[in-house]
Amino acid sequence: MFSLLDLIDTFTAESEELGKKIGILDIGAMLVEGSPAEYRVLLDKGRARVVGFEPVLKECQRLNSINQNADTQYLPYFIGDGSQQKFYHTNFSMTGSLYEPNTPLLDMFHNLGELTRVVSEEIIDTMRLDDIEELNFPVDYIKIDVQGAELQALKGACDKVLKNVLVIQTEAEWVPLYKNQPLFAELEIFLRSQGFAVHRTMGFGTRSFKPIIMDGNINLGLQHLWSDVIFVRDFTRLDLLNPQQLLKMAVILHEVYRSYDLALILLQEYDRHKHSGLSNTYMTKLTNTLPKSRENPANYRDSAGKTDFVTLYTLGVEAYTKENFASALDFFEQARTIKSDFAQLWYNLGLTRIRLGRLQEAASNLDQAISIDPAYQEAIDLRKTLPAQSAARPESINSSADVAVAKKLHQAVELHQQNKLAEAEAAFLEILADNPQSVPALFSLGGIEHTRKNLHKALAYFERGIAVKADFPALWFNLGTTRQALKQYEKALACYDRALQIDPKYIEALMNRGTVLVDMKQHKDALLNYENLLKIDPNNTKALCNRGIILTDFKLNELAIATFERLLELSPDYNYAAGLLCFAKLHACDWKNLDSLQQQIIEGVRSGRRVCKTMAFTAVAREPGDHLLCARIFADHFCPDQQPLWQGEKYDHHKIRIAYVSPDFREHPVGHLITGVFEHHNRNEFETIAISLGIDDNSPLRQRIQAAFDEFIDARQMTSYDLAKMLREREVDVLIDLAGYTADSRPDLFAWRPAPVQVNYLGYSSTMGTGYHDYIIADRQIIPEEYRDCYSEKVVYLPDTYLPTDASLQIADATPPRHEYGLPEKGFIFCSFNHDYKINPEIFDIWMRLLKQVPGSVLWLMKLNEAAEKNLRKEADSRGIAPERIIFATRVPRIEDHLARYRMADLFLDTFPCNAHSTASDVLRAGLPIVTCCGKAFAGRVAAGLLTVLGLPELITESPADYENLALKLATSKRSLNRIRKKLATNLENTPLYDTTQYCRNLEAAYSEMYARYQRGDNPDHISVERGSSKKVKHSADNAKVKRSAEMHFKHQENSARKLHIGGREVKPGWKILNIQKAEGVDFVGDVKDLSQFSDEMFDLIYASHVLEHVPQFHMVKTLAGINRILKPGGELMISVPDLEILCKLFLHKELDKTARFHIMRMMFGGQVDQYDFHQVGLTAEILMDYLGAANFKCCRKVDEFGLFNDTSSFKPYGIPISLNVIAYKDTP
C-alpha cells in the first residue's frame, strides 16, 4: 500500500499544513522482545515525536538505549490520578499493575495466573498526564496499555492533554483480570463524553478454560478477555476539527491502522475547507491499489468449499442479520447437509422460516432443535409461539371482511377506552367466542387483566395472541411488561428484544428494556440501552432521567450533571429532576449555583411540587417540617395507600411474630449495625422472620444474619403485592421497615397493610410521610417532643439511643503507621469519613479555615469519586490551602482494620445538616472525639444523640460558628483534647451505647407495647421505653472491649509477634515457614502431625491453608493439640480448609458440565500429583470446630478471607468461595 505521508509531500501546502511532527504518547511502553511499536512507520519517516512512560526502571532504560533518537524519550513515571497508590509487582514484568491481579479468575485459564503472581507490593506516587512538564507539545495520538489502569490515566489528561488528541489505542478488558478495575463499558462511556467514538478492535485476547487445551496451544481459546480498542474523534462531528487535525488523523489511520475508508472521509472534510484535490488523488490511488471485492454471496460459497460448515453457517447468520432471509435459508440448508446434529442450526432454520412466513416448517425445525437439546430454552419459548397446526392468516385490527365483527370490535374498544372494564371484557369475550384467533380481542383482554393485576391471566391472553400473530410488536411489549411485573426479568427482556427485532425504533420497548436491566442489576447494559434510545430520540426526557440516575450510581457525576441539566432545559418541571441534579452536584462536590438550586427545591416542596426525592432532601433541608412535606409528596406519587390486606383481625400467637424487611442483609452499614440485635432476640417471646429484598453477597455477615432468624425468605423475585399477601397469610404481628426510601426498598409493600403494626426503623433517617407506617423508632435526642408533629408516625422513644450496635465487633489490635495511608508522621489530623454528598460549601469553608489556623494539619477524608476529589482540591486551592493537605483514605476490606485506623486521627469533624450515623458510632467506639453541630431534623441530630449518651455534651454545638470555635480550640490545645480523650475512654467503660443485649431488650419492650396496644384495639400512640422497663443485663464485658480500643488510640505500635506459616512457600517478612518438603525459603522441614521440634508457647500466630485435610481423621485432634501447645497464651490459629459442604453443593450444581465436576472432585480428594497431595478427611464448619474444641481451643469464628498470602484460602472457582476460613483462639478473647 502506498504511503499517505509520501502523497501529502507532493502537495506543498498540505505538507506545510501537516507540520513536521505528530505528537505521540506511549503509556506502558514495554514491548515483547522484537515486536515493533504500532507507530514505528511514523518514526521511520521522521514525522513523529514520542514520549513514552515505562515505570519499570530497567525496561525504561532499555527503551531509551535502543531508541537513541532526539524525537523519542521514555520516562519512568507511574501514570495515574496523581495520588499515592499501591503498585503490584508480578513475576512477569509486563503484568504489574496499580490493581491487584484477580487470581481466582486468572487461574481459571491457561497461562494467565502463572504470569501474574504478585512478588512484591510498593507504595508509589502516580502522576497525572496533565501535570507532567515534559508534555509541552500537542499530543495527537495516545497508545496506552497499563494493565487495567487505562481509565485512571486518561481521566488524568482530560483537562489539558486530551483536548488535542485525535486517536487513542487502549487496551480494554471484558472481564476483571485485576480486582476492581474498570472494564470496556466504563472506558467507552468516559471517552465518548470526551468526544471520541469506537473505531475498531485489534483482535481479542482469548483463552480456553482449564483443563481444555485447543489445538495444543495454551494461548488459544474462545473466551474473550481483553482487546486493544481504537478510539477516534467522533466522525459524525468532523466540523469540530481544524484542517491540520484532519490531516494528522488521516495519516495516523492510514499509516498505522490501514483504515483507508475513514482516512478518505477525513481528507474529503479537509478538502471542504481547502479545496486541494488531495482527497480525489487519494481516492484514485486507493481504487487502483485495493483488491477487488467479491461480486455476490455466491462467490463466498464457492471459495468456502462445500465441506466448510463453519463458513456456511457464518454466512447464514450474516445474511439473516442483513434481513436477506432467502439467502440465509440457503446457507443454513447447505450447512445442514454437512452437520445435522447442531441444535443452534435448527433453531436458526426455524427463525428464518418464521420470517419467511413458513410457520409449519419452522415448527418442525424448532422441534428438531429441542429433540437435540431438550434444555434449549430459546427454542422452547419460540416453539410455544407457533400453533400446533398451520395457522389461519390472522385478521387485521382494521379488517373489513365482516362488518358485524368490525362493529362489535369498535364498541368493545370504546368501552375499554372509557375504563368500563367489565363491559369491555364481556364484549371482547363475545368476539373471542366467534373467533378464537382474534388478535385485537386477545390483546385487549390481556390489557384488562393486567390492569386488574391478574398477571397470569394477562400472560395467557398475550401468549395466545403471539401464537397467532408473532410479528405484532405491541403484543411482545405487553407480554414483556407483564413478565416484568411478575419479576420474570430474563423472560421480560427476551420479550422486549423480540419487539425491537420487529420494530427497532419502538421507544416504549427500549424504555422498559432499560428498566428491566436495572431490575436485573445489569446497570452497564441499561446505560447502553438508554444511549441507543437517545440516538433515536435525543430529547426523550424519561431516558435522560434514567441515564442520569445510572451515571450517578456509577459515580460518573459530571456526566450525570450534564444529563440532568439537559433534562431541565427540555422540561423544567420534570418530576424530581431538580433534586436529582442537586444530588449529583453534591456527590461531585460541584457547588456552582448550588445555593439557588437548593432554595428552589425547598420552595418547590413547600408549594407541593415533585422537585426532590426524599433521600437527597436530607442533605438539602434543615427544617423537619419540610422533610414531612417532601415525604408526603413522594409517598403519594410512588406508594399511595392500597386496599388493606389486614382488616383488623386479632391474631392469637404463642409468641409475638415480627418480620424485618430490608435489602441490606449483607455487607452494608445497616447489616453491621443490626445483626447483633437479631442474634439477641428472645426466642421464647418472639418469632423472627427476615424478608430479604437485596443481593446475597455470600459474606460471613450474611451467613450470621441468616442463622439468626427463625425463617429467612429471599423475596427478590416476589412482587410487592405477592409478598404482602404472604406476610398476611403468615399473620405477622409487627412488620419492620429497615429501608424506608433507600436503594432497593419496597415502601409499596407496606402500602398494602399486610400487618397490624408497621414500623419505620433505622435504615431511613426521616419520616416516611405515609398513613401506613404506624411508628418510628427514635430517642429523645433524635426527635424532641417539640418536633413530633413533623413526623407522620407515632414516636417510640428508646431509653438511650435508637442506633443499635454489634458488641461482638472487635477493633483490630494493630494500628498501621501513618505513612501507610499517606498521612504525615507529625501534625494534627482532622478526619471526616462521611459521604461526599454530606459535604457542602459552608462546612468546607470552616474546614479550610481550620487548616489555615493549625499549621501542619491535614484533612483526612474517605476516598470519594474522582470528580469530588478533583473539585475539593480545586476548592481548597481557591481558599489558599495546598490541595495536598487533603488526603483521601483508601478503603480496607475488613471493618476491624477500618475502625483501627481511626486511632491515627486526632479529631473527627462531623457534617451538617446531615450527620454521620453509623460512622459516628464507629468513631466513638474507636476512641476518637467528634465535634458536631446539632440540627433540627432527624438526620442532623444523630451524632449529638450518641455524644449525649456518652456524657460528652461539651462536644455538641448549636451553630456553625460554635462548631468552628470548638474544633479550633481542641486542635490547638493539647490539654483540652487530652481531657476529652480521657473522659471518652472512661465513659466508654460504662456506656449502654455498645451493649447489644440491653439494647435488644429495650427494643423488644417497644415491640411488646405496640403489640399490646393493637391487641387492646387502641390506636397507635407515642411510646416511651424507660430504663429498667426491660430485664437488667450486665454490659461491663462488652464495654471493656470498647474501652480497651479507646485506650489503644494513643498507645498503638506495630505487632512484633512471632508467626509460623505451616505448609507455605511464600516468603514474607516476619514469618517462618514449616513445610514437609525442603525448598528455598523453607525454615523448618517437618510434618504438621509432629511438631516436637518446636518448644511450648513459641508463636503468637500460626497460619495453615489447605493443610489439615491431609491429616487422617484419627490424628486430627492430636495434630491440633500440638499446634495449640506451641501457641503463646492469647495466640491465634488461622486455618483454611476445603469446605466439604460447599464443594458437595457445587458438585451437584445442574449447570456444571463433566469437566467442571471433575475439577470439583479433585478439590474434594486432592490433586494426587504426589504422595503428599491426597486428602484424608472432609471438613465442614461444624466438624472442624468440634475438632478444635477437642484440642482445647477456647473460641472460633469464621471469616471471609485472611488476606495474608496469595493462596487457595481465597480461591473462587466459578465465582464461589470454596474455602472454610476459621480463626481459632487459644484463650477466650
Rosetta blueprint (number, residue, H / E / L):
1 M L
2 F L
3 S L
4 L H
5 L H
6 D H
7 L H
8 I H
9 D H
10 T L
11 F L
12 T H
13 A H
14 E H
15 S H
16 E H
17 E H
18 L H
19 G L
20 K L
21 K L
22 I E
23 G E
24 I E
25 L E
26 D E
27 I E
28 G L
29 A L
30 M L
31 L L
32 V L
33 E L
34 G L
35 S L
36 P L
37 A L
38 E L
39 Y L
40 R H
41 V H
42 L H
43 L H
44 D H
45 K L
46 G L
47 R L
48 A E
49 R E
50 V E
51 V E
52 G E
53 F E
54 E L
55 P L
56 V L
57 L H
58 K H
59 E H
60 C H
61 Q H
62 R H
63 L H
64 N H
65 S H
66 I H
67 N L
68 Q L
69 N L
70 A L
71 D L
72 T E
73 Q E
74 Y E
75 L E
76 P L
77 Y L
78 F E
79 I E
80 G L
81 D L
82 G L
83 S L
84 Q E
85 Q E
86 K E
87 F E
88 Y E
89 H E
90 T E
91 N L
92 F L
93 S H
94 M H
95 T H
96 G L
97 S E
98 L L
99 Y L
100 E L
101 P E
102 N L
103 T H
104 P H
105 L H
106 L H
107 D L
108 M L
109 F E
110 H L
111 N L
112 L L
113 G H
114 E H
115 L H
116 T L
117 R L
118 V E
119 V E
120 S E
121 E E
122 E E
123 I E
124 I E
125 D E
126 T E
127 M E
128 R L
129 L H
130 D H
131 D H
132 I L
133 E L
134 E L
135 L L
136 N L
137 F L
138 P L
139 V L
140 D L
141 Y E
142 I E
143 K E
144 I E
145 D L
146 V L
147 Q L
148 G L
149 A L
150 E H
151 L H
152 Q H
153 A H
154 L H
155 K H
156 G L
157 A L
158 C L
159 D L
160 K L
161 V H
162 L H
163 K H
164 N H
165 V L
166 L L
167 V E
168 I E
169 Q E
170 T E
171 E E
172 A E
173 E E
174 W L
175 V L
176 P L
177 L L
178 Y E
179 K L
180 N L
181 Q L
182 P L
183 L L
184 F H
185 A H
186 E H
187 L H
188 E H
189 I H
190 F H
191 L H
192 R H
193 S H
194 Q L
195 G L
196 F E
197 A E
198 V E
199 H E
200 R E
201 T E
202 M L
203 G L
204 F L
205 G E
206 T E
207 R E
208 S L
209 F E
210 K L
211 P L
212 I L
213 I L
214 M E
215 D L
216 G L
217 N E
218 I L
219 N L
220 L L
221 G L
222 L L
223 Q E
224 H E
225 L E
226 W E
227 S E
228 D E
229 V E
230 I E
231 F E
232 V E
233 R E
234 D L
235 F L
236 T L
237 R L
238 L H
239 D H
240 L H
241 L L
242 N L
243 P H
244 Q H
245 Q H
246 L H
247 L H
248 K H
249 M H
250 A H
251 V H
252 I H
253 L H
254 H H
255 E H
256 V L
257 Y L
258 R L
259 S L
260 Y H
261 D H
262 L H
263 A H
264 L H
265 I H
266 L H
267 L H
268 Q H
269 E H
270 Y H
271 D H
272 R H
273 H H
274 K H
275 H L
276 S L
277 G L
278 L H
279 S H
280 N H
281 T H
282 Y H
283 M H
284 T H
285 K H
286 L H
287 T H
288 N H
289 T H
290 L L
291 P L
292 K L
293 S L
294 R L
295 E L
296 N L
297 P H
298 A H
299 N H
300 Y H
301 R H
302 D H
303 S H
304 A H
305 G L
306 K L
307 T L
308 D L
309 F H
310 V H
311 T H
312 L H
313 Y H
314 T H
315 L H
316 G H
317 V H
318 E H
319 A H
320 Y H
321 T H
322 K L
323 E L
324 N L
325 F H
326 A H
327 S H
328 A H
329 L H
330 D H
331 F H
332 F H
333 E H
334 Q H
335 A H
336 R H
337 T H
338 I H
339 K L
340 S L
341 D L
342 F L
343 A H
344 Q H
345 L H
346 W H
347 Y H
348 N H
349 L H
350 G H
351 L H
352 T H
353 R H
354 I H
355 R H
356 L L
357 G L
358 R L
359 L H
360 Q H
361 E H
362 A H
363 A H
364 S H
365 N H
366 L H
367 D H
368 Q H
369 A H
370 I H
371 S H
372 I H
373 D L
374 P L
375 A L
376 Y L
377 Q H
378 E H
379 A H
380 I H
381 D H
382 L H
383 R H
384 K H
385 T L
386 L L
387 P L
388 A L
389 Q L
390 S L
391 A L
392 A L
393 R L
394 P L
395 E L
396 S L
397 I L
398 N L
399 S L
400 S L
401 A L
402 D L
403 V H
404 A H
405 V H
406 A H
407 K H
408 K H
409 L H
410 H H
411 Q H
412 A H
413 V H
414 E H
415 L H
416 H H
417 Q H
418 Q L
419 N L
420 K L
421 L H
422 A H
423 E H
424 A H
425 E H
426 A H
427 A H
428 F H
429 L H
430 E H
431 I H
432 L H
433 A H
434 D H
435 N L
436 P L
437 Q L
438 S L
439 V H
440 P H
441 A H
442 L H
443 F H
444 S H
445 L H
446 G H
447 G H
448 I H
449 E H
450 H H
451 T H
452 R L
453 K L
454 N L
455 L H
456 H H
457 K H
458 A H
459 L H
460 A H
461 Y H
462 F H
463 E H
464 R H
465 G H
466 I H
467 A H
468 V H
469 K L
470 A L
471 D L
472 F L
473 P H
474 A H
475 L H
476 W H
477 F H
478 N H
479 L H
480 G H
481 T H
482 T H
483 R H
484 Q H
485 A H
486 L L
487 K L
488 Q L
489 Y H
490 E H
491 K H
492 A H
493 L H
494 A H
495 C H
496 Y H
497 D H
498 R H
499 A H
500 L H
501 Q H
502 I H
503 D L
504 P L
505 K L
506 Y L
507 I H
508 E H
509 A H
510 L H
511 M H
512 N H
513 R H
514 G H
515 T H
516 V H
517 L H
518 V H
519 D H
520 M L
521 K L
522 Q L
523 H H
524 K H
525 D H
526 A H
527 L H
528 L H
529 N H
530 Y H
531 E H
532 N H
533 L H
534 L H
535 K H
536 I H
537 D L
538 P L
539 N L
540 N L
541 T H
542 K H
543 A H
544 L H
545 C H
546 N H
547 R H
548 G H
549 I H
550 I H
551 L H
552 T H
553 D H
554 F L
555 K L
556 L L
557 N H
558 E H
559 L H
560 A H
561 I H
562 A H
563 T H
564 F H
565 E H
566 R H
567 L H
568 L H
569 E H
570 L H
571 S L
572 P L
573 D L
574 Y L
575 N L
576 Y L
577 A H
578 A H
579 G H
580 L H
581 L H
582 C H
583 F H
584 A H
585 K H
586 L H
587 H H
588 A H
589 C L
590 D L
591 W L
592 K L
593 N L
594 L H
595 D H
596 S H
597 L H
598 Q H
599 Q H
600 Q H
601 I H
602 I H
603 E H
604 G H
605 V H
606 R H
607 S L
608 G L
609 R L
610 R L
611 V L
612 C L
613 K L
614 T H
615 M H
616 A H
617 F H
618 T L
619 A L
620 V L
621 A L
622 R L
623 E L
624 P H
625 G H
626 D H
627 H H
628 L H
629 L H
630 C H
631 A H
632 R H
633 I H
634 F H
635 A H
636 D H
637 H H
638 F H
639 C L
640 P L
641 D L
642 Q L
643 Q L
644 P L
645 L L
646 W L
647 Q L
648 G L
649 E L
650 K L
651 Y L
652 D L
653 H L
654 H L
655 K L
656 I E
657 R E
658 I E
659 A E
660 Y E
661 V E
662 S E
663 P L
664 D L
665 F L
666 R L
667 E L
668 H L
669 P H
670 V H
671 G H
672 H H
673 L H
674 I H
675 T H
676 G H
677 V H
678 F H
679 E H
680 H H
681 H L
682 N L
683 R L
684 N L
685 E L
686 F E
687 E E
688 T E
689 I E
690 A E
691 I E
692 S E
693 L L
694 G L
695 I L
696 D L
697 D L
698 N L
699 S L
700 P H
701 L H
702 R H
703 Q H
704 R H
705 I H
706 Q H
707 A H
708 A H
709 F L
710 D L
711 E E
712 F E
713 I E
714 D E
715 A L
716 R L
717 Q L
718 M L
719 T L
720 S H
721 Y H
722 D H
723 L H
724 A H
725 K H
726 M H
727 L H
728 R H
729 E H
730 R L
731 E L
732 V L
733 D L
734 V E
735 L E
736 I E
737 D E
738 L L
739 A L
740 G L
741 Y L
742 T L
743 A L
744 D L
745 S L
746 R L
747 P H
748 D H
749 L H
750 F H
751 A H
752 W L
753 R L
754 P L
755 A L
756 P L
757 V E
758 Q E
759 V E
760 N E
761 Y L
762 L L
763 G L
764 Y L
765 S L
766 S L
767 T L
768 M L
769 G L
770 T L
771 G L
772 Y L
773 H L
774 D L
775 Y E
776 I E
777 I E
778 A E
779 D E
780 R L
781 Q L
782 I L
783 I L
784 P L
785 E H
786 E H
787 Y H
788 R H
789 D H
790 C H
791 Y L
792 S L
793 E L
794 K E
795 V E
796 V E
797 Y E
798 L E
799 P L
800 D L
801 T L
802 Y L
803 L L
804 P L
805 T L
806 D L
807 A L
808 S L
809 L L
810 Q L
811 I L
812 A L
813 D L
814 A L
815 T L
816 P L
817 P L
818 R H
819 H H
820 E H
821 Y H
822 G L
823 L L
824 P L
825 E L
826 K L
827 G L
828 F L
829 I E
830 F E
831 C E
832 S E
833 F L
834 N L
835 H L
836 D H
837 Y H
838 K H
839 I L
840 N L
841 P H
842 E H
843 I H
844 F H
845 D H
846 I H
847 W H
848 M H
849 R H
850 L H
851 L H
852 K H
853 Q H
854 V L
855 P L
856 G L
857 S L
858 V E
859 L E
860 W E
861 L E
862 M E
863 K L
864 L L
865 N L
866 E H
867 A H
868 A H
869 E H
870 K H
871 N H
872 L H
873 R H
874 K H
875 E H
876 A H
877 D H
878 S H
879 R L
880 G L
881 I L
882 A L
883 P H
884 E H
885 R H
886 I E
887 I E
888 F E
889 A E
890 T L
891 R L
892 V L
893 P L
894 R L
895 I H
896 E H
897 D H
898 H H
899 L H
900 A H
901 R H
902 Y H
903 R H
904 M H
905 A L
906 D L
907 L E
908 F E
909 L E
910 D L
911 T L
912 F L
913 P L
914 C L
915 N L
916 A L
917 H L
918 S H
919 T H
920 A H
921 S H
922 D H
923 V H
924 L H
925 R H
926 A L
927 G L
928 L L
929 P L
930 I E
931 V E
932 T E
933 C E
934 C L
935 G L
936 K L
937 A L
938 F H
939 A H
940 G H
941 R L
942 V H
943 A H
944 A H
945 G H
946 L H
947 L H
948 T H
949 V H
950 L L
951 G L
952 L L
953 P H
954 E H
955 L H
956 I E
957 T E
958 E L
959 S L
960 P H
961 A H
962 D H
963 Y H
964 E H
965 N H
966 L H
967 A H
968 L H
969 K H
970 L H
971 A H
972 T H
973 S L
974 K H
975 R H
976 S H
977 L H
978 N H
979 R H
980 I H
981 R H
982 K H
983 K H
984 L H
985 A H
986 T H
987 N H
988 L H
989 E H
990 N H
991 T L
992 P L
993 L L
994 Y L
995 D L
996 T H
997 T H
998 Q H
999 Y H
1000 C H
1001 R H
1002 N H
1003 L H
1004 E H
1005 A H
1006 A H
1007 Y H
1008 S H
1009 E H
1010 M H
1011 Y H
1012 A H
1013 R H
1014 Y H
1015 Q H
1016 R H
1017 G L
1018 D L
1019 N L
1020 P L
1021 D L
1022 H L
1023 I E
1024 S E
1025 V L
1026 E L
1027 R L
1028 G L
1029 S L
1030 S L
1031 K L
1032 K L
1033 V L
1034 K L
1035 H L
1036 S H
1037 A H
1038 D H
1039 N H
1040 A H
1041 K H
1042 V H
1043 K H
1044 R H
1045 S H
1046 A H
1047 E H
1048 M H
1049 H L
1050 F L
1051 K L
1052 H L
1053 Q L
1054 E L
1055 N L
1056 S L
1057 A L
1058 R L
1059 K E
1060 L E
1061 H E
1062 I E
1063 G L
1064 G L
1065 R L
1066 E L
1067 V L
1068 K L
1069 P L
1070 G L
1071 W E
1072 K E
1073 I E
1074 L E
1075 N E
1076 I L
1077 Q L
1078 K L
1079 A L
1080 E L
1081 G L
1082 V L
1083 D L
1084 F E
1085 V E
1086 G L
1087 D L
1088 V L
1089 K L
1090 D L
1091 L L
1092 S L
1093 Q L
1094 F L
1095 S L
1096 D L
1097 E L
1098 M L
1099 F E
1100 D E
1101 L E
1102 I E
1103 Y E
1104 A E
1105 S E
1106 H L
1107 V L
1108 L H
1109 E H
1110 H H
1111 V L
1112 P L
1113 Q H
1114 F H
1115 H H
1116 M H
1117 V H
1118 K H
1119 T H
1120 L H
1121 A H
1122 G H
1123 I H
1124 N H
1125 R H
1126 I H
1127 L E
1128 K E
1129 P E
1130 G E
1131 G E
1132 E E
1133 L E
1134 M E
1135 I E
1136 S E
1137 V E
1138 P E
1139 D E
1140 L H
1141 E H
1142 I H
1143 L H
1144 C H
1145 K H
1146 L H
1147 F H
1148 L L
1149 H L
1150 K L
1151 E L
1152 L L
1153 D L
1154 K H
1155 T H
1156 A H
1157 R H
1158 F H
1159 H H
1160 I H
1161 M H
1162 R H
1163 M H
1164 M H
1165 F H
1166 G L
1167 G L
1168 Q L
1169 V L
1170 D L
1171 Q L
1172 Y L
1173 D L
1174 F L
1175 H L
1176 Q L
1177 V L
1178 G L
1179 L E
1180 T L
1181 A H
1182 E H
1183 I H
1184 L H
1185 M H
1186 D H
1187 Y H
1188 L H
1189 G H
1190 A H
1191 A L
1192 N L
1193 F L
1194 K L
1195 C E
1196 C E
1197 R E
1198 K E
1199 V E
1200 D L
1201 E L
1202 F L
1203 G L
1204 L L
1205 F L
1206 N L
1207 D L
1208 T H
1209 S H
1210 S H
1211 F L
1212 K L
1213 P H
1214 Y H
1215 G H
1216 I L
1217 P L
1218 I L
1219 S E
1220 L E
1221 N E
1222 V E
1223 I E
1224 A E
1225 Y E
1226 K L
1227 D L
1228 T L
1229 P L
